[in-house]
Amino acid sequence: MIQRTFGPRLALGACLALLAAAVGRFVFDGVAYLRSPYSRDYGEGVVLALTRLLAEHGSYFGPVGEYPMIHGNYPPVFLILSAVAYRLFGPSLAAPRALSLLSTSALMVIVYVIVGQRWRDRSLALCAAFLLVAPWFVVTWAPLGRVDMLACLFSAAGLWLFATAGDGRGWRWWTSGACFVLGAFTKQTALVAPAAALLSLLHGPATRRLIPRFFLAFVLPAAAVLLVLVLATHGQAWSHLVTYTAAADYSLTALGKGYGSFVVSAAPLLAVILLGLGACSDRLLARSDRPFALYWVLNLGALVTTAKAGAAQNYLVEPWLATVLLAALALGALRERSPEVFRWWPVLMLVAAAVALVAGHGAARLPRPIRNPLQATEYRSLDEAVAGTSGPILSENLSVLVRQGKPVLVEPFGMLLLSRKGLWRPDRLVADCEAGRFDLIVYENRLRDIPGMDACLDRRYEPTATLGPYDLLRPRPAAP
């Protein structure tokens, strides 16, 4: 390993100290989420509702024209693991949040192993691993009970095993295929890693002969699992995971914002990658590193998914993972090519860490019900209102329904999107609203956009309380 002078060592110490603070923030926020029973994230409620359906009924893929009207837009791997915890410990946000946090921690280990094995430098590997949790969009998403971090873990693990599998005959090759299958059935968009692996095989005759083996390791098993899932659910899994999920709205404004947020946070790393590809393309596009280079390119293209309705910072996480990996590999290649210049690589990592921590810093602030759950009186009052209601409840906070043992009748955002594409008619929901069937409605900002619901809520329901972001509505008394 190249001898470092005092200056580079000082920069390395500063970089590790800064990144240790980022890891400390990740741990602190993770503990805060685990100890809070409340949620401000809409998607956490969806995951919890689907988990309960799976745990209690064996499937969450049902006809959306009947109650419960829920779009099962997530594949089953994360939900199966959450359902096991649900059966063991009951309804809680703690289990899916813990699963996401553990996945993030394991992902950091995978990054460390990939970089460490490639360049035999524990300092560079440690910087890359810690850098993973530095930006606001990772530290705010990793503690949530959502599917993304587990999907990223499977993708990174699969790519690492694939890149080190050699001639495709050992256990690493087949295990990489299993990881890719698990990733795809954790989140539909987790196809970037296997796509990068497949494209890397097109480089020359020696690797092209492995393409049939790749189909045996990933494509055929994935197709078989999908077929079994579709048959077992009488076609409902296909409708939910493919037809309904594809029926989304897109926004060019959101697209520009997504790319802008990513470029601001990743600018130093992007510069390192471009420099590495320009100066060391022979190394970064060689057999062992080529999958990671293609993974990065494909992820930059996949940022277009930030334009999708309902997309949040989670769509920045995997591109960040790909960027951290390739930037660390590029630094190793640059240092090997120009050791005197790039013995100062810790300075580049220090700048990257500082930018990642500063960019969007305000967005990383913990929500109050997570930061101080004992002081979140409005959420405690919401729990009490839901628990004290004996009849049907329509709520935009799905997690409170699951935690209080109440049935989830409608998932408003998913149904709204399907109604806009003509894939769901809200007639039954509106009719039940007009009949005053719902004893309590917890409204935030979605239900009124469903056709017919705005007029019904004004006519048949009256506000009784405002609890934080939620308005509580109950049926109007009958006219004398």
N, C-alpha and C positions, 0 to 999 in steps of 0.2 A: 504494500500500500504506500502511496506517495507520502513522503514526509511533509508534515504541515509546519509552517513557521508560526510564530506567535500570533500574527495578524489573522490568518485563517482559523486558528484555534479559538481566538477570541470571538470571531464571527460565528463559529460553530456553537460556542457556549451560549451566545446571545440568542441564536436561532432556536436552540433546544429549550432555552428558558421561556422564550415567547411561545413556542409550540406546546410546552408543558402547561402554560396558562390556558391555552386553547383546550387541551385535554381536560384540565381541571374544570373549565366551564362546562364541557360536555358531561363530566361526571356529576357536577352540581345540578345541572338542569335535569339530568336523568333521574337523580334521586328525587328531585322536586316533583317530577311527573309521576313517579312510582307512588309517592305518598299522597297525592291528590286524587280524590275520587271523581273530580269534575273534568269536563272537556269543553273547549271552545272550538274544537276542530270538527266540522261536520262529518268528514270521512271516517273519523274514529267511531262515530255512532253507527255508520253504515257497516263497518267491519264487525262491530259488536252485534248488530242485529243479524247479520248473515251467519255469524258464529253460533248464535243461539238457535237459528233455524236448522243449521247443520247438526248441532249437538242434540236437539230435541226431536227433529223430524228426519234426519238423514240426508237432507238435500235443501239447498236454498234456491234452486232453479224451479220456479213455478210460473204458471200463467199470470201475466201482469194485469189481466182484466179482473182478477179475483183478489180478495184480501188473503195474505198481505201483498200489497202492490209494491214490490221491491225489485229493483234491477240488480241482479247478481252479477255485477261487472268484474268481480275478481275471480281468478282461477282458485282451485281449492287448497293448495299446499299450506299457505299461511293460515287459512281458516281451519284446516284440519288440526294443525298444532294448537291453535287457539281453542278449538272445540274440546280437545283433550283437557286443557286447563279449565275450561268452563265446566266440564263434567266433574272434575276433581275439586275445584275451589268455588264454583258458582259464578254468577255474573259479576265481572269486574274489569275495569280498564287496565289493571296492574299487569295481568298476564300478557296481553298482546303488546303492551308497552315494554315489558321486560324482554319479550322475544325480539322486538326491534332493536333494543339496546344491546342485547347479546349479539345480534347479527352484525351490528356496527362494530362492536369490539372485535369480533372474529374477522371482519373485513379489514380492519387495521392490521391484524396479524398476517392476513394473506398479502397485503401490500408490502409489509416488511419482508416476508419470505420471498416474494417475487424479486424485489430490488436487491435484497441481500444475496440471494443465490446467484443473480446475474453478475453483480460487480464486487461481491465479497467485501462490502464496506458496511458495517453495522451502523455507522453514523448517518450515511446517506439513506439507508433503509429506514432508520428510526425517524428521520426528518420527514420522509415521504409518508410513513404511517401516521404520524401525528398531524401532518398537514391535511389529512383527509377530513378531520373534524373541525378545521379552522373556520370555514366560511359560514355565514349566517344561515344559508339554506340547508346546510347539513345539520348544524347544531339545533336548529328549530324543528327539523323533521325526524331525526334519529330517535328522539324519545317518544314519538307518537306511535300508537298502536296501528300502524299502517304496513302495507306489504312491501314497500320499496326497498328497505335495507336488506331484507332477507333475499329478495330477488337479485340485488347487486352482489350479495355474498356468493350466491350460486354462480352468477356470471363470472366474477373474478376468479373463483376457485376453478371453474371449468376451463377458463382461458389459461390459467397457470398450468394446470395438468396437461392441457392440450399442447402448450408450447414446449413442455419438457417430456413429451411422450415419445420422442424419437421416431421410430419407423412405424408406430401405430400398432404394435403387437403386444405391448405390456398392459398392466392394470391401469396405468395412468390414462391411456387412451379411452378405455371403456368407462372409467370413472368420470372423465371429463364429459362424456356424452350424458351420463346420468345427471351431472350437475346442470348441464344445459337444459335437460328435460325438466328438472325440478324448477329451474329459473323460469322457464316458459309457462309452467303451471303454477307459478307464484304471481306473476304479472305478465300480461299478454305482450307488453312491449320489451320484455327481456329476451328479445331475439337478436339483439345487436351483437352480443358476444359469439353465439354460434355462427352468425353471418360472417363475422370477422374471421373466425376459424376456417370456415369454408372457403372464403375468398383467398386466404393465405395459401391454400393448397393449389391454387390455380397458377402459381408462379412458374413452375417448371415441370418437366416430365417426371422427375423423381417424387415430387409431392402430389402431382395429379393422380398418380396411381392409388393414392390413399383416399380419394374422394368416395369410391364405393364403400370403403370401410367407415368413413364418416357418416354416410347414410345409415349404415347398420347401427352405429353407436348413438346417433341422435335422431335423425329424421324418422326412421321407421318406429322407434319406441315412442316418440312424441305423437306420431299419427295414430299409433295403436292406443295410447292413453286417451287421446281425444275421441277416438271412435267408441271406446268403452264408456267414456263419460256421456257422450251423446246418446248412446243406446240405453244406458242406465237411467237417463232422465227423460226418455221418450222425445228427444230432440230439443228439450228446453235449454240444455247447456249451450248448444250451438246458437240458439236465439239470443241468449243473454250475453255470451262471451264474444260473439262475432257480430250478429245482426244489430243488436241493440247498442253495443259498444261503438260500432262504426257510425251510428247515427248521432253524430256530435256536431255542435256549432264551432266555428273557428273565427278568430279575431286577429286581424293584421296588427292591431295595436298591441295586443298581448304578445304576439310573435316578436315584435321589435323590442318590447320590454324584456322578454325572456332572454334574447340574445344579448341585449345591452347589459343586463344584470350579470350574466355569465362572463362576458368579456371584461367588465370592470374588475370582477373578483379574480379572474384567472390571467390577467394581462401578462404578468412576469413569466408565468409558466408557459403561456402560449409563445412568448418570445424565445424562451429556451428551446421549446420544441422546434420552432421554425429554424433556429440556428443549428440545432442538431441535425435536422433533416437536410439542411443545406451543406453542412460540413462533414457529416458522418452518415450519409444515407446508406452507404454500403453496410454499415453495422446495424442501423435501426431497421433496415428492411431485409436483414438476414433471417434465416429460418426461425431462430428463437425469439426475435423481437418483432417480426413482421405481424403476428396476430395483434400485438398491442398497438402498433401503428395504425392498422386498419380499424381496430376497435375505437381508437380516438377519432379517426376520420368519420366513421359511421355515426359516432355519438354527436359530432358537430352537426351532422345532417339531421339527427334525431331531435335536435333542439326545436325543430318546427312543431313538435308536439306541445310546446308551451303555448301555442295558439289555440289549443283545444279548450272548449268551455269546461270550467271546473278544474283546469290544470293549475297547479300551485308550484311552490318551489321544489317539489319532489322531482319535477322533470329536469332540474339542473343537477341532481345528485350524481347520476351515472355519468354524464359528460365530465363532471368534476373528477370522479374516480378515474376515468380514462385519461384525463389530462395530467393528473398527479403521477400516474404510473408512467406514462410516456415521457414526461418531463424528467423524472428521476432516472429513467433509462438513458435519456439523451444526455443528462449531466455526466453519467458514468462514461458514455462514449466520447463526449467532448474532453473529459479529463484524461482519458487514455490517449486521445489524439494530440492534445496540447497540454501536457501536465503542468508546465510552469504557469500557464495562464489560468487554468481551471482548478489549480489548487485552491483558488478563491471561491470555489463553488458554494461554500456556506454563506457567502454574502448574497448570492442569488437566491438561495433558499430563505434567508432572512428577509429579503425584500418581498418574496412571494408570500411568506407568512404574515408579514405586516399588512400587505395589501388585502389578503384574504380576511384578516381579522377586522380591519377598519371598514372595508366596503360593506355597506348595508348594516353597520353595527347596531343602529337603532332597531332594526327588524328582529334582532336576536333577543330582545327583552322578553322575559317570561310573562305570559298572561297572568293577570292578578289571581284568578281562581287556582292557578298552578303555583304561583309564587307564595301566596298567603291563603291557603284553603280555609283556614279557620276564620278569616275575615271576609270570605266570599259569602256574605249573608244572602245575597240575591239567589245564588245557586242552591244554598241550603233551603231557601224558601221555595224554589222551584221543585226540589226533591219532595218537600212536604206537600205541595199542591198536587203533584202527580200521585204520590202515595195515598193521599186522601180522596182521590177521585175513583169512584167505583165503576163508572161506565167507560165506554170507549174514549180514547184520547187520540187526537191528531197532533203530532209534535214535529217540529223541525230539529229538535235536539233528540236524536234517537237513543243516545247512550243513557239518558235519564230514564227512558222507558224500560230499557233492558235491565238496568240496575235496580229499578223498583219493581221488577216482575210484571210489567205491563206489556201487552202485545203491541208490536209495531205494525200498524195497519197500512201506512203509506210512507214511501221514501220520496219526499217532495221533489228534490232536484232531479233525480233520475227520471221520474215520471214526467216532469216538466219537459225535459229534453226529448223524451219519446213522443210526447204529445205534439211537439213542434214538427216532428218528422212523420206524423201520422201513424205511428206504431202503437199508440195507446190512446184510448178515448176516455176522458174523465167523467163520462155520464154517470156512472154509478157513484163515484165519489161526490159529485155535485148533488146528486139526488139525496144521498145520505146527509150531506150538509144542509140541504133545504129542509129535510125532515127533522133537523136538530138532533141527529143521532149522537153526535160527539158531545160528551159532557164537558170536555176541556179541549181547547186548541191552544197550542204553544206556537206562536208565530214569530218569525224573525224577518225574512225578506223573500221567501220563495213561494209560499202557498198562493198568494194573491195573483201570481203570474200564470197559474194553471187556469186554462179557460173555464169561465163560469164561477170560479171560486171567489173572486173579488166581490162580485155583486152579492153572492150568497153570504159571505162573512159580514158585509155591511147590513144586510137585511135581517139575518137570522141570529147574529151573535153580537155581543157587546163586550168591550174591554173591561176587565175587572182589576187588572194589576199590570205593572211593568216591572220586570225583574231583569236588570241588566239589559242585554240586547233583545230580550224576549217580551212580547206582549201576550198576556193570558186573556183568552176570550172564552165566554160561556154563553149558552143559549139565552136569548132574550125571553123574559117572562111572557107567557101567552096573554094576548090582549083580553081585557075583561069583557 
